[in-house]
Structures are given as C-alpha cells and as structure tokens.
Amino acid sequence: MAFLSFGMDFIIEKCQITHIWLYTELEFSPFLQYLAWVAFPVLFILFSTGFVTIVAPNAIGSGIPEMKTILRGVVLKEYLSFKTLVSKIVGLCSSLGSGLPIGKEGPFVHVASIVATLLTKLLVSFKGVYENESHNNELLGAACAVGVACTFAAPIGGVLFSIEVTATYFAVRNYWRGFFSAVCGAAVFRLMAIWFKEEETITALFKTNLQQEFPFDAVELLVYAMIGIVCGFAGALFVYLHRKIVEFNRSHTRTLLRRNRFIYPGLVAFVISSLTFPLGLGQFMAGQITTHQAINELFSNFTWATAYSNNDLDVSDQKILGHWQNDNTNIFVTLTVFIIIRFVTSAIANTLPVPAGVFMPVFTIGAALGRLVGEAMAAWFPNGVRAGNVVTKIVPGGYAVVGAAALSGSVTHTISTSVIVFELTGQIGHILPAVIAVLIANAVTSMLQPSIYDSIIKIKKLPYLPDIIPHKSKSYSIYVENIMVRTVRYLSHLSSYAEIKDLLLNTPLKSFPLVDSPDNMILLGSVQRSEVEKMLTEYLGRDRRLTVAFEKRQEDLQNEQAVTSNSRVPEAVHAPESSSSSQYVPVCASSGSIGSTTGRFQVTKTPETAINIHEMKEEDNEKVPMKSILKKSADSDKSNPQSTQTSQDSFDLSQLQKMIDMSPEEQELWEEEQLTHQINLQNVQVDPAPFQLVEKTSLHKVHSLFSLLGLNHAYVTNVGRLVGVVALKEVRQSIEGTTNAQAPLAPTASQESLEMTPIKVQGHSTDDKSIRLRLQDTGETSS
C-alpha cells in the first residue's frame, strides 16, 4: 500500500504541476492561458467519469460509507473486486490530477480494503481468514487504518480514525494488528521519499517550525474554543449543503444526466476552474497554487499581516506572501474569498461521479479559517497577548493547525483528526487547544447534522443502522412486539419437498427458521439457504435421477430375462439356474445334457442386452463404445466356464449409468411424485442456536445488539414458540421514526424485509409446472 500511495501521489503531483506549467508557458496570451487552465481539469474529469462508469461504477465516491456498511455485516456485490480496484486507482489519479478540491483519503481507504480482500483470495495461507466472517472484518478494519496511514504518514491517527469512522464496536484484539500494519505502511511511505531524493530523512508530510518554547498563552484558549464553535457550525453547514446539492441534482437534472453522463461533470469542472483562474477571481484566493502548497503556506511560521513592516523576510517567505496578497487585495480578503469559494466548490465537487474524498478539502478550509483568525489576532495584538508580566507573540500558524483539526473533525465526527494533524505537521505544542477545539466542534455539529459519511449512507440508502439520539428518542418505550413481522415462513419436519421448492423460488432469504411442527411452532434452529438448496438438489438432481433410472432399467431387464427363461427352459433345468444366477448375467450351468441349453442362454441374452442399451438415452453426447462393454473372449469361454461373469465384471457401470436417463415425460412424473414426499433433514446442517429476542425487548437494546453483533435479523419467541422475526430494515425504520418524534413505521412486505406469509403446498399443481428451478452444480433445469 505504501508503494501504491507514493506512486499515486507522484502521478497526481506531476499532473498538477503540468497544469500550472502550461498556464505559465502561455503568459503571452491571456486567452490561451484561460483556455488551457479550464480545458485541463475538464478533460481529466471527463476521462475519470467515463473510465469509472464503464469499468466499475462502484468506484464512485469516497468509499468510507460503503466500508462502514460492509463492516456492519452487509455484503455489497462487486465492491471489493479487482475491477473496482483498477477503476478506483485510475479514476482517483485523474480526478485529483485535475486540481479540483477533492481528497484522496476516503478513496484510498477503499483501495486498501480491496487490496486486503484480493490478497486473502490469492494467498492460500489466508484462505481460512477470508472464509471466516469475523476475521475478514478484522482484516478490513486493519486495511482501513493502513489506508489512512499511507495517505498522511500518520499511523496512530490512522488507526484511531479507522476505529471512529468504520466501527460501531471495535474488537480490542485487532488493535495491535491495525497499529502494526499502519506503522509498517507509514514507515515505508516516508522511506520512499528518501529513496527518491525528495527528503533527506523521515519528516512530517507538512513540515512546520512553529515555536515550541511558548506556543500559546492560556488566554488564547478562549479563542481556540471560539474556533471550535465556528468550525462546528461550518461543518454542519457543509454536510447540509452537500446533501441538498445531491437532492437538487436528483430532482432537477435527472433528465439531463440520463441523456449524457458527461454534462454535469464537465459543467462543474468548467465552473470551478473558471473561478480559480489566476487572472480572474483566482487572484483573490491563491488560485495559482495546488492544495498541498496551500496547506504548507497556511502552516507557515511568520505573520502575514505584519510581514511588510519587517525587512527580514527571506525569498521563500516573500514568495508565500505573494500568493496571498497583491496590489488589488490583502490577506484578509484573500483568505475570506478562499474560504467561501473553496467551501462551496468542495461541496459541489464531491457530488461528481468520480472517486473523491472529502477530508483534505475541509482540512484545507479549516486551516484557512484558523489562519484568518490568527492573522486577525496578530493585527489586533501586534505586540502579543499579555498574561501577567509575560507578553506572548501570536503564532497564526498554530491557529491554522487548530482550525484544520476542528473543521475536519466536525465534518467527519471524529476526535482523531487532532492526532492526525500532529503527525501531519510534527507540531505537538498545540495539542491541548486542538483537542479542545475538536471536542467543541464535534459537540456543536452532532446536535445539528450527522457526519458526512452517515449523510452519504442515507443518501445512497445503504443498509446501516443510524445512531439513537438519547434526548430525541423514545427507544425505551418501543418493544420488539411493536415492530416485528408476525407472519414468518419456516421449515418443519413435516414439510414436503414441494414446499421447499416454493420457498426457494419465492423468497430471497439467506436462512430459514426450523420448527418442530406448524401446530406447536417450537423453534429448533435455523437452516442456511445453501443447505436447503443442496438438499433439494441432491433429492431432485441429475445424479439421483440417473441412479433411479438405471435401477429401474436394470429391474426391467431382469424381469424380461425371467420371462424368457420361464418360457424356454425346462423346469428341471430352470431351478438350479435360478438358485445360482447372478444379478446381471445368468451363470452357465454345469456341463452335461444342458450344455447346449446354457449356450443358448448366452446367445439369447447378449443381443437382448445390446438392443436395450442401443435404445438408451445418451447424456451430453457421451457415447460409450458398445464393443468395450459387451466384448467377450472365445478363448476365455473355452477355458473358463465362468467367462460370462468375467465379462460382466469388465462393465464400466459408471459409463453405463450415464447413458441411461428418463424421458422428459418420465422426469416430470417422477419429480411430481418425489415432491410430495416429506423432507429428510438428517444430512442438513442446522444452527441449533439462532439469535432470539423476546417480545418485550426494547428498541434501544435491539439497536445495541444489532450493532454489536452485526445481526441482519433475529427471531422473536414466546416460551420457545416462534411468533415473529425482526430484521435490520424494521429496526432502521423504527429508529428513524422515533428519532424524528414520529410513531414507528409499520413493517412492509418487500424483498429486503424478512416479512413472509406461510405457504401450505398440498401437492404439485399444474401451475408449478411452469416454474423452472435451476439445480446447483448440474447445469440442468427441471420442471
């Protein structure tokens, strides 16, 4: 993952530098500069949109909301496939290379999870881990930590961030695994910079040199707390704005987007790049620098507001100041315009159908907001803040660090962003104000909006349980009996195979409850769908049908031989032969007066058998040579009176069995008769202890159990009797209803729900003949 992250960063950086280089090379023509500045991101975004849409649409977006859902226990088809990996990497490099305000962190978490999943499939030693759902979730949790660590070179913050974002309940035994893999990834990621001569040693990704002797005064903690409050409201506004933009697109641009998927991304890229054009509005918002350069400059350790009054600025500081201040504006206007434009464009850019993260854009906005407050403090208190006899100089870079942590933490509802900031900048002196600001920002935004990831989960309608808000919820007064589905489809020992077939054809459920009888309804366990399919396949499948057909044909042949022997053999000769006859071919009688009769038996039997075999139906065009089956040696007949038995032993019974099958009419009649039989659960694996609830279990406790254990459904029992079932859908609807101060929604029948109606199939009616049931591992269908 470290090599992959470094390679992607290298490609993205080269693309962004090329964009700026192309702009500077065309300085002789402002029109060509504008054309190049706008066309470059538009082409990259259009390519990313087309590539992702064609290869794997699952690569669109951040990836963290989907990983939260997967770690919850829900299977998202094709989301962790190799196609999605290729689509995510190529699309992310293209979209970030365009220079639009989107981030890498969320998509790279998705990339790390895909790589972990593919490695478990490739490496034989990890096969057992992949097949174990619990271990697989632990592996994906460690992969999320590695994704964050390899993005920011922040192993500690990466592990904490992955725990906060992706896990409702975290297994402590997975803690050291996450740290170990994250440290390895972050170390190799920074070593790559040394190997490629970008750094002389392992340093922070965004280096700062803020003063450590006296980084801030206690009085400034009030200002840091105010930054937390402002960032809390700003984070809630960002989440709300993003959701409203998505809703607006769905309601007003659906027809336009259906006509051409490239219109909206191209239009957004054109507008955003036009706003950041350096000769236009971009001169008021440092439009000529990349996001990485902007963060480095916002963390710089000199005061911009009083820079021109000082003559000790070096060349690098003057260059930084030139990006944020010119003859037409000052740093306060530039920072304000930068915050507003970047705030709106980041919310819009994250609605594009391309791989895009939200962390780095809001991180940059928070750094600009903190820098604005710090520069204002430096302008208001040019000599510093006096606390007693000590006068402390204002450090605007420290305010930028705190603002970045507070806004990113409020948008994502995480506290670990404060740790990520310290690892990103190597700045440990402002740990206390940063944590204070992040806590306050989280408290404010939690009361107003969900996190950006939970908001995306709601937008995409992913099956994930929302959190219960204590002061708004009535979860303690709502019980399972109010939300459960009372009509349940079940299996019993008295069920017939026809009921099983109908159950599989008409329900998408992955497991079925097993009861003793329809009258008692005592819950005995649950049976997986795969086990039920296997049972029905073995009972009605091709192998058993061929076996029955072969035995029936063998019985018919024996009956024919018995009739022939009764009509042609004298009573005295027939009796000893019947007592010594074999199952397939009659044994020759001893030599004597009946020798000719015995020879006649051999001659008459062989043509009859050959004719019967020629009349048999061949399966899959597999023709078995008749000579090899029926060949007899004349020499062996003379030397061995048991020659016919030896010839019979040379039969390839498996090949002969494949040649025999029922006609379509016979298959239909046979299946109709077999479906009426009672099922046999002797060889079926039954879970004897499925998760059960009682009717008086509160909704709050149900939410905790579903979140902790990753349940998809639970059976409701009363003194052991099955009375209902509650699924993830019913719990989610009820929580949303109680959170919104509404009555809990009544469960509705759908495929996603576990709601069912009992079916009592009395027989195999004529309507069932039109249903085609595909049998596993046979490649055939039967009526």
Secondary structure as GFF3:
##gff-version 3
##sequence-region A 1 783
A	DSSP	alpha_helix	2	25	.	.	.	ID=ss1
A	DSSP	alpha_helix	30	55	.	.	.	ID=ss2
A	DSSP	three_ten_helix	57	59	.	.	.	ID=ss3
A	DSSP	alpha_helix	64	71	.	.	.	ID=ss4
A	DSSP	alpha_helix	82	97	.	.	.	ID=ss5
A	DSSP	alpha_helix	105	122	.	.	.	ID=ss6
A	DSSP	three_ten_helix	124	126	.	.	.	ID=ss7
A	DSSP	alpha_helix	127	131	.	.	.	ID=ss8
A	DSSP	alpha_helix	133	152	.	.	.	ID=ss9
A	DSSP	alpha_helix	155	166	.	.	.	ID=ss10
A	DSSP	three_ten_helix	172	174	.	.	.	ID=ss11
A	DSSP	alpha_helix	175	195	.	.	.	ID=ss12
A	DSSP	alpha_helix	220	252	.	.	.	ID=ss13
A	DSSP	alpha_helix	254	259	.	.	.	ID=ss14
A	DSSP	alpha_helix	263	275	.	.	.	ID=ss15
A	DSSP	three_ten_helix	281	284	.	.	.	ID=ss16
A	DSSP	alpha_helix	291	298	.	.	.	ID=ss17
A	DSSP	alpha_helix	315	324	.	.	.	ID=ss18
A	DSSP	alpha_helix	331	349	.	.	.	ID=ss19
A	DSSP	alpha_helix	359	380	.	.	.	ID=ss20
A	DSSP	beta_strand	385	387	.	.	.	ID=ss21
A	DSSP	beta_strand	390	392	.	.	.	ID=ss22
A	DSSP	alpha_helix	396	412	.	.	.	ID=ss23
A	DSSP	alpha_helix	417	425	.	.	.	ID=ss24
A	DSSP	alpha_helix	431	448	.	.	.	ID=ss25
A	DSSP	alpha_helix	452	460	.	.	.	ID=ss26
A	DSSP	three_ten_helix	475	477	.	.	.	ID=ss27
A	DSSP	alpha_helix	480	483	.	.	.	ID=ss28
A	DSSP	beta_strand	491	492	.	.	.	ID=ss29
A	DSSP	alpha_helix	497	506	.	.	.	ID=ss30
A	DSSP	beta_strand	511	515	.	.	.	ID=ss31
A	DSSP	beta_strand	523	528	.	.	.	ID=ss32
A	DSSP	alpha_helix	529	540	.	.	.	ID=ss33
A	DSSP	alpha_helix	542	568	.	.	.	ID=ss34
A	DSSP	alpha_helix	571	580	.	.	.	ID=ss35
A	DSSP	alpha_helix	595	614	.	.	.	ID=ss36
A	DSSP	alpha_helix	626	630	.	.	.	ID=ss37
A	DSSP	alpha_helix	634	639	.	.	.	ID=ss38
A	DSSP	alpha_helix	643	649	.	.	.	ID=ss39
A	DSSP	alpha_helix	653	658	.	.	.	ID=ss40
A	DSSP	alpha_helix	664	675	.	.	.	ID=ss41
A	DSSP	beta_strand	692	694	.	.	.	ID=ss42
A	DSSP	alpha_helix	699	709	.	.	.	ID=ss43
A	DSSP	beta_strand	713	718	.	.	.	ID=ss44
A	DSSP	beta_strand	721	727	.	.	.	ID=ss45
A	DSSP	alpha_helix	728	739	.	.	.	ID=ss46
A	DSSP	three_ten_helix	766	770	.	.	.	ID=ss47
A	DSSP	beta_strand	773	774	.	.	.	ID=ss48
A	DSSP	beta_strand	781	782	.	.	.	ID=ss49
###
